[in-house]
């Protein structure tokens, strides 16, 4: 029997959860909603983490109320969001996507990173290791649940190996800067429906050092070549920002993808730039055409998993 209902909602409200620094959130917002503090969510800390299923039950009820408010035309932040659509929605007993996106230190200083902004004042209220171990035991998780690990830089976490091994047998995408190579991560991304997303944002070591704040371009490229071996699903991201739109960088980036046997890339604009200038727009078009000629899949949305070639 079909139990779906037709109403205004989105994938995030229906099926997803984001574990942010100080709260569980419905989503990560979009490019026109820059105030993280206004995004829907409920508080989380080490205390209520001990009763995670109760907290997730409360969170699901919270999301259901948001959907009712949207369909009652109440003035809430979700109103007018581009992800909302009228559709038939089937209720799910488990989450389809779990995004771990809490604060954790990073060994890079990316020019566009929101943690470097003067308005950023969030602080993690719970232990990442404890969180993930609890989530994987939750009744709201199934073998079909897709995970994103985007907590600072995994490579410098003291329990990096254990965290990677947590996801054995699950669907996972690691968001990392690839400044460190882990054989265990490589083995995972060689399996179907797993991937690694790395923002390299350059095609020359000079620009990488300027954008990323560290002289690690050659190390990262070497690690990426290793991760891409044996059909490792590496997705390279190019965040177009001030100073990385030269022909040397754009050509160098595509040439490296070919050299490393990387088949999937994402092109996005710097989150902090309200309107991309013509130079950035032309750079995006150039990358798209160059990628197509080299038979590289190019994604311009929020995709974190890509089909293998």
HELIX and SHEET records of a PDB file:
HELIX    1   1 UNK A   11  UNK A   15  1                                   5    
HELIX    2   2 UNK A   36  UNK A   38  5                                   3    
HELIX    3   3 UNK A   46  UNK A   49  1                                   4    
HELIX    4   4 UNK A   52  UNK A   71  1                                  20    
HELIX    5   5 UNK A  114  UNK A  116  5                                   3    
HELIX    6   6 UNK A  128  UNK A  136  1                                   9    
HELIX    7   7 UNK A  154  UNK A  156  5                                   3    
HELIX    8   8 UNK A  160  UNK A  166  1                                   7    
HELIX    9   9 UNK A  183  UNK A  189  1                                   7    
HELIX   10  10 UNK A  205  UNK A  212  1                                   8    
HELIX   11  11 UNK A  217  UNK A  228  1                                  12    
HELIX   12  12 UNK A  229  UNK A  231  5                                   3    
HELIX   13  13 UNK A  247  UNK A  260  1                                  14    
HELIX   14  14 UNK A  278  UNK A  293  1                                  16    
SHEET    1   A 2 UNK A   5  UNK A   9  0                                        
SHEET    2   A 2 UNK A  85  UNK A  89 -1                                        
SHEET    1   B10 UNK A  41  UNK A  43  0                                        
SHEET    2   B10 UNK A  23  UNK A  25 -1                                        
SHEET    3   B10 UNK A  16  UNK A  19 -1                                        
SHEET    4   B10 UNK A  97  UNK A 100  1                                        
SHEET    5   B10 UNK A 146  UNK A 149  1                                        
SHEET    6   B10 UNK A 171  UNK A 175  1                                        
SHEET    7   B10 UNK A 195  UNK A 199  1                                        
SHEET    8   B10 UNK A 234  UNK A 240  1                                        
SHEET    9   B10 UNK A 264  UNK A 269  1                                        
SHEET   10   B10 UNK A 297  UNK A 299  1                                        
END                                                                             
